[in-house]
Amino acid sequence: MLDNNTPSDTDKNVRPKMQRPLRWLWLAVAVIALDLATKYIASSQLGYAQPVEVLPFFNLTLLHNTGAAFSFWPRIPAGSAGSSL
């Protein structure tokens, strides 16, 4: 008979509940860091609006989106786009 106070093999591998959300936090931090790094590299290495052929069917082109909400309202400041909906 098993004693209920004795940890089983599966209990030894279970992490505390607080470490699980931290995994998602670190994933989010890594994704944001990768996004910022690729934007920096693109801005420093590509000429504005000049396509660079990577493969015969794939080009990289540096463009900047100055409109709010993916240019749906190009003349509205970014902070007021949500209030216009």
HURA-V40881 format. One record per pair of residues at least 6 apart in sequence whose ideal C-beta (glycine too) atoms are under 6 Angstrom apart, sorted by sequence separation. I is the first residue (numbers start at 0). J is the second residue. If there is no record, write none. Layout:
BEGIN
i: [I:I]
j: [J:J]
END
This chain:
BEGIN
i: [52:53:66:50:51:67:72:50:67:68:67:47:45:41]
j: [58:59:73:58:59:75:80:60:77:80:80:61:61:61]
END
